[in-house]
Amino acid sequence: MGDKERLFEYVEEHRDDLISTLRDLVRIDTQVPPGKNYEKICGLIADKLTAVGCDVTIHNATERYLTLSGVMQLGLEGPRSNVVARLKGKGGGPSMHMSAHIDTAAIQKDGWSVDPLGGEVTKTCKYGKSIYDVGGGYIWGRGVCDDKGPLATAITAITGIHELGIKLKGDLILTGNCDEEIGGVAGLGYLIREGIVKADFGLQLDGSMNMINLAAQGRTRFMIRTIGKAYHGQMPILGVNAIEKMSKINVALDNYWRNVLMKRQLATPGIELPSEIREAGVDKLTAMLNIGTIKGGVQGATVPDLCEEEVLRCMTPAESFEDVERELRAVIEGVKATDADLRYEVEVVNSRGGYVVPSDDPFALEAKKIMKEVTGKDLPFVGNLGSTDMNYQVVDGKMPSVNIGVGETYTNYHKRDESVSIDELALCSKAVALFALRKLA
């Protein structure tokens, strides 16, 4: 029996260990904001991987990276801890970095039919079925799909490589990095920009077993404030209404994104967007803008003197942060030119760029072969209008990289009742193990 067959058999025989590891991870609440318990979950991962021969270190991002993350604006709490585990090779081979994030999306207060931190297992999923489901059941809870499930699959694969005595030539590096859901600046951004993690190839575990992601957009979060003058609401002529001023800005922003940004597109030959995006009329990476939150005023009988909103600017990989910020300010200045009473502030919360790995990149083509070997399917190369931490691998770390993972619509990731197929988790663990064999053995 070859190493591939031995590893695949190991994963099947240790499904209970995979589920136990995932349950351990899910039961630690790492929703962000605020992003507490990063130290606790990193300690858990460190213990598991130290026990199977990895050199493990935990790195807390510096104050500079907390500031760049938007610590005050987003209400972040606790240290931004990241765990780095290295399974050292015997030498003579390249290194590969696998990344999965330890934070999760927020847990909605109501509407869950299961304990979001429980890791409950059922035979079926009432929201649909994985195409890889062969009767193995489903596990439930925040992060089982995004992204603690893929992290558990990597831990299982590394454990199998160690316990089977398989000797890799190159180093296999796994990071459990924080804050991906809010931009990853103090997570993988910190680890790669500070040179803590370096590798020849990257595998991002935050995608799907149905496709191979090679491209994604970036994003910049802005906080915009308008400052007015409070007065009695029945004498508004003597005040300056901050909400009215923000309304004027929002009309300009809406016109800007629909009539300017939507025409700013980047073609990615050989890489398609998901079907639901194409059905909405967008077939290329496209600049966009979203007004995400707005608040202002104290009551109807008072002229509001402050209004605040968060704007998310979706950036194509061809756009720079500097140009994006300059354009946004120019739009608001255009409004100010027509309204002398407009007073405003623009604050950058955080920013993460986009990336494109060409569809003819040798590692991407090799990844397609590896995934076919695991799934039996010729998976498409895809791009995403969202953003992922793979930007830091590709742009900052200069690593040819691909993104795979678990889950599709049925998983309800970021929604109530998140779940994932256990058969799909096992398949992902096999994929991770095969990437290590093909690139490092």
Secondary structure, DSSP 8 states (H G I E B T S, - for coil): --HHHHHHHHHHHTHHHHHHHHHHHHTS--BTTTT--HHHHHHHHHHHHHTTT-EEEEEE--HHHHHHHTHHHHT--S--EEEEEEE---SSS--EEEEEE--B----SS--SS-TTT--EES--TT---TT-SS--EEESTTTTTTHHHHHHHHHHHHHHHHTT---SS-EEEEEES-GGGT-IIIIIHHHHTTS---SEEEEESS-SS-EEEEE-EEEEEEEEEE-B--BTT-GGGSB-HHHHHHHHHHHHHHHHHHTGGG-EE--TT-B--HHHHHTT--SEE-EEEEEEEEE-S-TTB--SEEEEEEEEEE-TT--HHHHHHHHHHHHHHHHTT-TT--EEEEEEEEE--EE--TT-HHHHHHHHHHHHHHSS---EEEESS--THHIIIIIS---EEEE----GGG-TTSSS-EEEHHHHHHHHHHHHHHHHHHH-
